[in-house]
Amino acid sequence: MKRVRLMPNPVKRDNGTYYLFVTVPADIASEAKGSLVTIPIGDRTTTTKVGTHAKASLRTKDHVEARRRFPAALAAVEAHWDSLRQGPVELNHKQSLAIAGEVRQLMIDVFDDNPREPEMWERVLKQDSLAQRGLVNELQVDVHNATQRLSTLEGRFGGMVDAALRRHSLSVTAASRAKVLELTARALSEAATVNMAKANYDYSDTGETTRYPAYERPKNRQPQKVTTLTDILDRRIEDRAQGKDAKAFGESAVRKMRLLIAEFDDFRDDIDVRTINPETVDGWRRAMQATALLSNNTIKQRLQNLATIIQYGMRQSYGSLFPKGNPAASGVIERPEAVTTPSAELTYQLDEARAVLRATRTQATFEETRWLPWLCAYSGARVGEVEQLTVGDVFQVEGHWFMRLTTMGRKTLKNKHGERRVPIHRDVIKEGFIDFAVRKREEGCVYLFDPKQGQRRVRVWVRDGVGVSRPELQPIHGWRHLFEDWAMRSGMSGGACLYVTGRTTGKSQEGYGKSEAMLPGLAREMEKLQSFLAEG
């Protein structure tokens, strides 16, 4: 189920006053910086310059009142973002006249109670008339220069036109602005005439205001749909699943990415991908490190996964999303450093490995804890690869038994080199693994093990059941390095060892894995591997 968009909330500052404080969306950061936005605050408005955020005082210390004022203020800011994304629009004549009418009415309303002296309005009308001719004073010669006239109108009426356009979050073309400027100049002369009449004790209604229509937004101004990280991931999952021989995401990978998205969006209290910027990503990094609940390596991987999801979105939008680059990229956000533990410390020591293998015979509670340690010890395979074995993945060629590690059937492997057929060592066969696999087939099972519980069960059992508690040891991955060292000690060829562990580079001289014809030779290499237990 999709999450609803989390609306920002008023922010209380140190002096107790509530503020609107909204991050600029990353896709319009450059366009927004330095722009002015007019924001309604209760029955008044304020104009603020945008930096990395749009911020404005809500002019209250009362939380209830701040919550009441906040939605209209936020709507004005988001309309400003939409205007910047859409770019300048062309206003028709009616819309231009409506904007001019609003400026006219404002000028009349401001002076309705106290219209000042008639002489002031005479001066205003004279200056308005000069500006409409392109003149600043009566000493200038009227040269009928269109550029000079527009410049003079801009100087006298431009500020009021800007304020009117900002109230509607409008960015207009140069031609539309010139039209509004012209109509506003005329409308303000009318307003000065009305105000002068009031100053002369005449408040009669002439009906002139009916000449100005109400403003209607351009019909092509549609709110931009919010795109979320979840939207991006869903599309990527769908794309990866397309095609006859598609390589779909595994359930575990999808689960991790969804959890990451939920935690990141919760941290920033938003789901709109356009509001992601480097400051937010770096703040998330610092927050994770501050809690000290995750290792720096885990945090580093999370940052990389976030960058990968954002990169998906950049490709899906054909570059329109984050045109200046990925805000979570390693070149933008510093990745945390961690003390490197030598691989020898992560690997099973021989006494630990032997203790675990012996314990599987008497202490194993689950089928996973009985067989996965043996399969990993004698293949260097990852537990996550072996736990996915189906009954059809155990097969025989020329008297030798093998297990097939593959992505077929929607299984997952770490990389393309993970596709391999691994000989099953004689010690594993003596333990009864083939009998176990045959029995599972006869029972009509699909999987030999629970593909979702294997790693967890082995990890917990090694620590709690067997009592191998050395903190540096990796109960799951530790078999992999041990096998490589054991294979070298036993005289297995380097090419065979690379292929069996899934580290092959695919070079032809490695000589393994291209067809079943090569499998007996691979099995003979596996026979060189010495037994881990003295009793075989």
C-alpha positions as CSV (number, residue, x, y, z in Angstrom):
1,M,0.0,0.0,0.0
2,K,1.4,3.4,-1.0
3,R,2.0,5.9,1.8
4,V,0.2,9.2,1.7
5,R,2.3,12.2,1.3
6,L,3.5,13.6,4.7
7,M,2.7,17.3,4.9
8,P,5.3,19.5,6.5
9,N,4.4,21.1,9.8
10,P,4.9,24.6,11.3
11,V,8.4,24.9,12.9
12,K,8.7,26.5,16.3
13,R,11.7,28.8,16.7
14,D,13.6,29.7,19.9
15,N,11.5,32.8,20.4
16,G,8.3,30.7,20.4
17,T,7.1,32.0,17.1
18,Y,6.0,29.4,14.5
19,Y,7.5,29.5,11.0
20,L,6.9,27.9,7.6
21,F,10.2,26.2,6.7
22,V,10.1,24.2,3.4
23,T,13.1,22.6,1.6
24,V,13.5,23.6,-2.1
25,P,13.0,20.6,-4.4
26,A,16.3,19.5,-5.8
27,D,15.1,19.6,-9.5
28,I,14.5,23.4,-9.3
29,A,17.1,24.4,-6.8
30,S,19.0,26.7,-9.2
31,E,15.8,28.3,-10.5
32,A,14.4,28.8,-7.1
33,K,17.4,30.3,-5.5
34,G,17.0,34.1,-5.2
35,S,13.4,34.0,-6.5
36,L,10.7,35.9,-4.6
37,V,7.5,34.1,-3.3
38,T,4.5,35.8,-1.9
39,I,2.9,33.9,1.0
40,P,-0.5,34.5,2.6
41,I,-0.2,34.7,6.4
42,G,-3.6,34.9,7.9
43,D,-5.3,38.0,6.4
44,R,-2.0,39.5,5.3
45,T,0.8,38.5,2.9
46,T,4.5,38.5,3.0
47,T,7.2,38.3,0.3
48,T,10.3,36.3,1.0
49,K,13.5,35.5,-1.0
50,V,14.1,31.8,-1.5
51,G,17.5,30.3,-0.6
52,T,17.9,26.5,0.1
53,H,14.5,26.8,1.8
54,A,11.4,29.0,1.6
55,K,10.8,30.3,5.1
56,A,8.4,32.9,6.6
57,S,7.1,33.7,10.0
58,L,3.5,32.7,10.6
59,R,3.3,35.6,13.0
60,T,1.9,33.7,15.9
61,K,3.1,31.8,19.0
62,D,-0.2,29.9,19.3
63,H,0.1,26.3,17.9
64,V,-3.6,26.1,16.9
65,E,-3.4,29.4,15.0
66,A,-0.2,28.3,13.3
67,R,-1.8,25.1,12.1
68,R,-4.7,27.2,10.7
69,R,-2.4,29.5,8.8
70,F,0.0,26.9,7.6
71,P,-1.9,25.1,4.7
72,A,-2.5,28.3,2.7
73,A,1.1,29.4,3.2
74,L,2.4,26.0,2.1
75,A,0.0,25.9,-0.9
76,A,1.5,29.2,-2.1
77,V,5.0,27.9,-1.8
78,E,4.2,24.7,-3.7
79,A,2.4,26.7,-6.4
80,H,5.6,28.7,-6.7
81,W,7.6,25.4,-7.2
82,D,5.1,24.4,-9.9
83,S,5.4,27.7,-11.6
84,L,9.2,27.4,-11.8
85,R,9.0,23.9,-13.2
86,Q,6.5,24.9,-15.9
87,G,8.4,28.0,-16.8
88,P,7.0,31.3,-18.2
89,V,3.4,31.1,-19.4
90,E,1.5,33.2,-21.9
91,L,-1.5,35.1,-20.5
92,N,-4.5,35.9,-22.7
93,H,-6.0,39.4,-22.8
94,K,-8.7,38.6,-20.3
95,Q,-6.2,37.2,-17.7
96,S,-3.9,40.3,-18.3
97,L,-6.8,42.6,-17.7
98,A,-7.8,40.8,-14.6
99,I,-4.3,41.2,-13.1
100,A,-4.4,44.9,-13.9
101,G,-7.9,45.1,-12.3
102,E,-6.6,43.6,-9.1
103,V,-3.8,46.2,-8.8
104,R,-6.4,48.9,-9.5
105,Q,-8.7,47.6,-6.8
106,L,-5.9,47.3,-4.3
107,M,-4.9,50.9,-4.8
108,I,-8.5,52.0,-4.3
109,D,-9.0,49.9,-1.2
110,V,-5.9,51.2,0.5
111,F,-7.0,54.8,0.3
112,D,-10.8,54.2,0.8
113,D,-11.0,55.5,4.3
114,N,-8.4,58.2,4.0
115,P,-7.9,59.3,0.4
116,R,-5.5,62.2,1.3
117,E,-5.5,65.5,-0.5
118,P,-6.8,66.0,-4.1
119,E,-3.4,67.7,-5.0
120,M,-1.5,64.5,-4.3
121,W,-3.7,62.6,-6.8
122,E,-3.2,65.4,-9.4
123,R,0.5,64.8,-9.1
124,V,0.1,61.1,-9.3
125,L,-2.1,61.4,-12.5
126,K,0.6,63.7,-14.0
127,Q,3.4,61.3,-13.3
128,D,1.3,58.3,-14.6
129,S,0.6,60.3,-17.8
130,L,4.3,61.0,-18.3
131,A,5.3,57.4,-17.7
132,Q,2.8,56.2,-20.3
133,R,4.5,58.5,-22.8
134,G,7.9,57.1,-21.8
135,L,9.0,60.2,-19.9
136,V,10.2,60.8,-16.4
137,N,9.6,64.6,-16.2
138,E,8.1,67.4,-18.3
139,L,11.5,68.6,-19.5
140,Q,12.1,65.5,-21.6
141,V,11.3,65.4,-25.3
142,D,8.7,62.8,-26.4
143,V,10.7,60.7,-28.9
144,H,8.1,57.9,-29.2
145,N,10.7,55.3,-28.4
146,A,9.0,51.9,-27.6
147,T,12.0,50.6,-25.6
148,Q,12.3,53.8,-23.5
149,R,8.6,53.8,-22.9
150,L,8.6,50.2,-21.7
151,S,11.6,50.9,-19.4
152,T,9.8,53.9,-17.9
153,L,6.6,51.9,-17.3
154,E,8.7,49.2,-15.7
155,G,10.3,51.7,-13.3
156,R,7.0,53.2,-12.2
157,F,4.7,50.2,-12.2
158,G,6.9,47.1,-12.4
159,G,7.0,46.5,-8.7
160,M,3.2,46.4,-8.4
161,V,3.0,44.1,-11.4
162,D,5.5,41.7,-9.8
163,A,3.6,41.6,-6.6
164,A,0.3,40.9,-8.4
165,L,1.9,38.1,-10.4
166,R,3.5,36.6,-7.3
167,R,0.1,36.4,-5.6
168,H,-0.9,34.0,-8.3
169,S,2.5,32.2,-8.4
170,L,2.8,33.3,-12.0
171,S,5.9,33.4,-14.2
172,V,5.0,35.0,-17.5
173,T,6.6,35.5,-20.8
174,A,8.2,38.9,-21.7
175,A,5.3,39.6,-24.1
176,S,2.7,38.9,-21.4
177,R,4.5,41.0,-18.9
178,A,4.6,44.0,-21.3
179,K,0.8,43.5,-21.8
180,V,0.1,43.4,-18.1
181,L,2.4,46.4,-17.5
182,E,0.5,48.5,-20.1
183,L,-2.9,47.6,-18.7
184,T,-1.8,48.2,-15.2
185,A,-0.6,51.7,-16.1
186,R,-4.1,52.6,-17.4
187,A,-5.8,50.9,-14.4
188,L,-3.7,52.8,-11.9
189,S,-4.6,56.1,-13.6
190,E,-8.3,55.1,-13.2
191,A,-7.6,54.3,-9.5
192,A,-6.0,57.7,-9.0
193,T,-9.0,59.4,-10.6
194,V,-11.4,57.5,-8.2
195,N,-9.2,58.4,-5.2
196,M,-9.1,62.0,-6.2
197,A,-12.9,62.0,-6.4
198,K,-13.1,60.6,-2.9
199,A,-10.7,63.3,-1.7
200,N,-13.2,65.8,-3.2
201,Y,-16.0,64.2,-1.1
202,D,-17.4,62.1,-3.9
203,Y,-17.9,58.4,-3.0
204,S,-20.5,57.7,-5.6
205,D,-20.2,54.3,-7.4
206,T,-19.5,54.8,-11.1
207,G,-19.6,51.1,-11.9
208,E,-16.2,51.2,-13.5
209,T,-15.0,48.1,-11.6
210,T,-17.3,45.8,-13.6
211,R,-15.0,46.3,-16.6
212,Y,-12.4,44.1,-15.0
213,P,-13.0,40.3,-15.0
214,A,-12.0,38.0,-12.2
215,Y,-8.7,36.2,-12.7
216,E,-8.8,32.6,-13.9
217,R,-5.6,30.4,-13.8
218,P,-4.3,29.2,-17.2
219,K,-6.0,25.9,-17.9
220,N,-2.7,24.2,-18.8
221,R,-1.3,24.7,-15.3
222,Q,-1.7,21.3,-13.7
223,P,-0.2,20.3,-10.4
224,Q,2.8,18.1,-10.9
225,K,2.4,14.5,-9.8
226,V,4.5,13.6,-6.8
227,T,7.1,11.0,-7.6
228,T,8.4,8.9,-4.7
229,L,11.4,6.6,-4.2
230,T,8.8,3.8,-4.0
231,D,7.4,4.7,-7.5
232,I,11.0,4.6,-8.9
233,L,11.7,1.2,-7.2
234,D,8.3,-0.3,-8.4
235,R,9.0,0.7,-12.0
236,R,12.6,-0.8,-11.7
237,I,11.2,-4.0,-10.3
238,E,8.6,-4.2,-13.1
239,D,11.3,-3.5,-15.8
240,R,13.6,-6.2,-14.4
241,A,10.8,-8.7,-14.5
242,Q,10.0,-8.1,-18.2
243,G,11.1,-10.5,-21.0
244,K,11.3,-14.2,-21.5
245,D,14.6,-14.6,-19.7
246,A,14.2,-11.7,-17.3
247,K,16.5,-11.5,-14.3
248,A,14.1,-10.3,-11.7
249,F,15.0,-8.8,-8.3
250,G,15.0,-11.3,-5.4
251,E,12.5,-10.9,-2.6
252,S,15.3,-10.3,-0.1
253,A,16.8,-7.4,-2.2
254,V,13.4,-5.8,-2.7
255,R,12.6,-6.1,1.0
256,K,15.9,-4.4,2.0
257,M,15.3,-1.5,-0.5
258,R,11.7,-0.9,0.7
259,L,12.9,-0.8,4.3
260,L,15.6,1.7,3.3
261,I,13.1,3.9,1.6
262,A,10.7,3.9,4.5
263,E,13.5,4.8,7.0
264,F,14.9,7.6,4.8
265,D,11.5,9.1,4.1
266,D,10.6,8.9,7.8
267,F,13.8,10.7,8.6
268,R,13.1,13.6,6.2
269,D,9.3,13.6,6.8
270,D,8.5,13.7,3.1
271,I,8.1,11.3,0.2
272,D,8.5,13.6,-2.8
273,V,11.7,12.6,-4.5
274,R,12.3,16.1,-5.8
275,T,12.9,17.4,-2.3
276,I,15.9,15.2,-1.8
277,N,19.1,17.2,-1.7
278,P,22.7,16.5,-0.5
279,E,22.0,18.3,2.8
280,T,19.2,15.9,3.6
281,V,21.2,12.8,2.6
282,D,24.2,13.9,4.6
283,G,21.9,14.6,7.6
284,W,20.6,11.1,7.4
285,R,24.1,9.7,7.4
286,R,25.0,11.8,10.4
287,A,21.9,10.7,12.2
288,M,22.6,7.0,11.6
289,Q,26.1,7.4,12.9
290,A,25.0,9.4,15.9
291,T,22.8,6.5,17.2
292,A,25.8,4.1,16.9
293,L,23.3,1.3,16.3
294,L,24.6,0.4,12.8
295,S,28.2,-0.2,11.7
296,N,29.8,2.3,9.4
297,N,30.0,-0.4,6.7
298,T,26.2,-0.9,7.0
299,I,25.7,2.8,6.8
300,K,28.0,3.0,3.8
301,Q,26.0,0.3,2.0
302,R,22.7,2.1,2.8
303,L,24.0,5.3,1.2
304,Q,25.1,3.4,-1.8
305,N,21.7,1.6,-2.1
306,L,19.9,5.0,-1.9
307,A,22.2,6.4,-4.6
308,T,21.4,3.4,-6.8
309,I,17.6,3.9,-6.4
310,I,18.0,7.6,-7.2
311,Q,20.1,6.6,-10.3
312,Y,17.2,4.4,-11.4
313,G,14.9,7.5,-11.3
314,M,17.4,9.6,-13.2
315,R,17.4,7.1,-16.0
316,Q,13.6,6.6,-15.9
317,S,13.2,10.4,-16.3
318,Y,15.7,10.6,-19.1
319,G,17.9,13.0,-17.1
320,S,15.2,15.5,-16.1
321,L,15.3,14.3,-12.5
322,F,18.4,15.7,-10.7
323,P,20.0,17.1,-13.9
324,K,23.0,18.3,-11.9
325,G,23.8,14.9,-10.6
326,N,22.8,12.3,-8.0
327,P,22.5,13.9,-4.6
328,A,23.5,10.7,-2.8
329,A,26.5,9.8,-5.0
330,S,29.8,9.0,-3.3
331,G,31.4,12.0,-4.9
332,V,28.8,14.2,-3.2
333,I,28.2,12.5,0.2
334,E,31.1,11.4,2.2
335,R,31.0,7.7,2.9
336,P,31.8,6.7,6.5
337,E,35.1,4.8,7.2
338,A,35.4,1.7,9.2
339,V,38.2,-0.3,10.8
340,T,38.9,-3.2,8.5
341,T,38.9,-6.6,10.1
342,P,41.5,-9.0,8.6
343,S,39.8,-11.8,6.6
344,A,41.6,-14.4,8.8
345,E,39.6,-13.1,11.8
346,L,36.3,-13.4,9.9
347,T,37.1,-17.0,8.8
348,Y,36.4,-20.2,10.7
349,Q,39.4,-21.6,12.5
350,L,39.8,-25.3,12.1
351,D,38.7,-26.2,15.6
352,E,35.6,-24.0,15.2
353,A,34.7,-25.5,11.8
354,R,35.2,-29.0,13.1
355,A,33.1,-28.3,16.2
356,V,30.2,-27.0,14.0
357,L,30.4,-30.0,11.6
358,R,30.4,-32.5,14.4
359,A,27.5,-30.7,16.2
360,T,25.3,-31.0,13.1
361,R,25.1,-34.7,13.7
362,T,23.6,-34.5,17.1
363,Q,22.4,-31.0,17.9
364,A,20.9,-29.8,14.6
365,T,17.3,-28.7,15.2
366,F,16.4,-27.9,11.6
367,E,17.3,-29.4,8.2
368,E,19.2,-26.2,7.5
369,T,21.5,-26.5,10.5
370,R,22.1,-30.2,9.7
371,W,23.2,-29.7,6.0
372,L,24.0,-26.1,5.2
373,P,27.3,-26.0,7.2
374,W,28.5,-29.2,5.4
375,L,27.6,-27.9,1.9
376,C,29.3,-24.6,2.6
377,A,32.4,-26.1,4.2
378,Y,33.0,-28.3,1.2
379,S,32.2,-25.8,-1.6
380,G,32.9,-22.3,-0.3
381,A,29.3,-21.4,-1.4
382,R,27.4,-18.6,0.3
383,V,24.6,-19.9,2.6
384,G,22.2,-17.7,0.7
385,E,23.0,-19.6,-2.5
386,V,22.7,-23.1,-1.0
387,E,19.5,-22.5,1.0
388,Q,17.7,-22.0,-2.4
389,L,18.5,-25.5,-3.7
390,T,15.5,-27.4,-5.1
391,V,15.2,-31.2,-5.4
392,G,16.1,-30.8,-9.1
393,D,19.3,-29.0,-8.4
394,V,21.0,-32.2,-7.1
395,F,22.0,-34.3,-10.1
396,Q,24.5,-36.9,-11.2
397,V,26.9,-37.0,-14.2
398,E,29.0,-40.0,-14.9
399,G,28.8,-41.3,-11.4
400,H,29.6,-37.9,-9.8
401,W,27.0,-35.9,-7.8
402,F,26.6,-32.2,-8.2
403,M,24.5,-29.3,-7.0
404,R,23.3,-26.6,-9.3
405,L,23.5,-23.0,-8.1
406,T,21.4,-20.9,-10.5
407,T,19.0,-18.0,-10.8
408,M,16.5,-20.1,-12.7
409,G,13.2,-20.4,-11.0
410,R,13.4,-16.8,-9.6
411,K,16.4,-17.6,-7.4
412,T,19.0,-15.0,-6.7
413,L,22.8,-15.0,-6.7
414,K,25.3,-12.3,-5.9
415,N,26.6,-11.9,-9.4
416,K,26.8,-13.5,-12.8
417,H,29.7,-15.7,-11.8
418,G,27.4,-17.3,-9.2
419,E,25.9,-19.6,-11.9
420,R,27.7,-22.8,-11.5
421,R,27.6,-26.6,-11.0
422,V,29.5,-27.7,-7.9
423,P,30.7,-31.3,-7.2
424,I,29.4,-32.7,-3.9
425,H,32.3,-33.9,-1.9
426,R,32.5,-37.5,-0.8
427,D,32.4,-36.5,2.9
428,V,29.0,-34.8,2.4
429,I,27.7,-37.9,0.6
430,K,28.9,-40.1,3.4
431,E,27.0,-37.9,5.8
432,G,23.8,-38.9,4.0
433,F,23.1,-35.8,2.0
434,I,22.1,-37.6,-1.2
435,D,19.7,-39.8,0.7
436,F,18.2,-36.7,2.3
437,A,17.8,-35.1,-1.2
438,V,16.2,-38.2,-2.6
439,R,13.8,-38.4,0.3
440,K,12.7,-34.8,-0.2
441,R,12.1,-35.5,-3.9
442,E,10.0,-38.6,-3.1
443,E,8.0,-36.5,-0.6
444,G,7.1,-34.1,-3.4
445,C,9.0,-31.2,-2.0
446,V,10.2,-28.4,-4.2
447,Y,12.9,-26.9,-2.0
448,L,15.4,-28.9,0.1
449,F,15.5,-26.1,2.7
450,D,13.4,-23.1,3.7
451,P,14.9,-20.5,1.4
452,K,13.9,-17.6,3.7
453,Q,15.1,-19.1,7.0
454,G,18.4,-20.8,6.3
455,Q,20.8,-18.0,7.0
456,R,19.1,-16.9,10.2
457,R,18.8,-20.4,11.6
458,V,22.4,-21.3,10.9
459,R,23.7,-18.0,12.3
460,V,21.7,-18.3,15.6
461,W,22.5,-22.0,15.9
462,V,26.3,-21.6,15.5
463,R,26.3,-18.9,18.2
464,D,23.8,-20.2,20.7
465,G,23.6,-24.0,19.9
466,V,27.2,-24.8,19.2
467,G,28.6,-22.0,21.3
468,V,31.1,-20.6,18.8
469,S,31.1,-17.1,20.1
470,R,34.2,-15.4,18.8
471,P,32.8,-11.9,17.8
472,E,35.0,-11.4,14.7
473,L,33.8,-14.7,13.1
474,Q,31.2,-14.5,10.4
475,P,29.1,-17.7,11.0
476,I,27.6,-17.4,7.5
477,H,30.4,-16.1,5.3
478,G,33.3,-17.6,7.3
479,W,33.1,-21.0,5.4
480,R,34.0,-19.3,2.1
481,H,37.5,-18.1,3.1
482,L,38.2,-21.4,4.9
483,F,37.4,-23.4,1.8
484,E,39.7,-21.4,-0.4
485,D,42.6,-21.9,2.1
486,W,41.7,-25.6,2.5
487,A,41.6,-26.1,-1.3
488,M,45.0,-24.6,-1.7
489,R,46.4,-26.8,1.1
490,S,44.8,-29.8,-0.6
491,G,46.3,-29.1,-4.0
492,M,43.1,-28.2,-5.9
493,S,43.9,-26.2,-9.1
494,G,43.3,-22.5,-8.9
495,G,40.9,-22.5,-11.8
496,A,38.7,-25.2,-10.2
497,C,38.7,-23.3,-6.9
498,L,37.7,-20.1,-8.6
499,Y,34.8,-21.7,-10.4
500,V,33.5,-23.7,-7.4
501,T,33.4,-20.6,-5.2
502,G,31.8,-18.5,-8.0
503,R,34.8,-16.2,-8.4
504,T,35.5,-17.1,-12.0
505,T,36.3,-14.3,-14.4
506,G,35.0,-16.2,-17.3
507,K,38.4,-16.6,-19.1
508,S,38.6,-19.6,-21.4
509,Q,41.8,-21.0,-19.8
510,E,39.9,-21.6,-16.5
511,G,38.4,-24.6,-18.3
512,Y,35.3,-25.3,-16.1
513,G,31.6,-24.9,-16.3
514,K,31.0,-24.5,-20.0
515,S,29.3,-27.9,-20.5
516,E,28.6,-31.2,-18.8
517,A,31.7,-32.7,-20.5
518,M,33.9,-30.6,-18.1
519,L,32.1,-31.7,-15.0
520,P,33.9,-35.0,-14.4
521,G,37.2,-33.2,-14.5
522,L,35.9,-30.7,-12.0
523,A,34.7,-33.6,-9.7
524,R,38.3,-35.1,-9.8
525,E,39.6,-31.7,-8.6
526,M,37.1,-31.7,-5.8
527,E,38.3,-35.2,-4.8
528,K,41.6,-33.7,-3.9
529,L,40.0,-31.7,-1.1
530,Q,41.1,-33.3,2.2
531,S,38.5,-34.2,4.9
532,F,37.9,-31.6,7.6
533,L,37.2,-34.3,10.2
534,A,39.8,-37.0,11.1
535,E,37.2,-39.7,10.9
536,G,36.2,-38.5,7.4
